[in-house]
């Protein structure tokens, strides 16, 4: 078995009875709801610059 993490819960029903699927890498089957799904890593998000948090009452028309 590879060192990759496995899902703990079915994304559809939340059950824990998951098994690797024969469909290939990243494919899983849920015995509880009979669904098959695939998980894959898409990549890292680029950091977004966020300005300072707005101060309540300043410039929002509530003061």
C-alpha positions, 0 to 999 in steps of 0.5 A: 500500500502506498504512503498516501492518505486515504479518505475517512468518510464517504463524501456522499453519505458520510459512512466509513465503509470505504474500499479502494476501487479497481478503477485505479489510483484515487478511486474508492467505493462506499459499501453503505451507499454503493457509490464510487468516487475518485479523489485527486490532488489538484495542486497548491493555491497561490497565496492571496494578498488580503488587506487589513480587516475592515473595522466595523462602523467605518465606511460601511454606512452603519455609523 
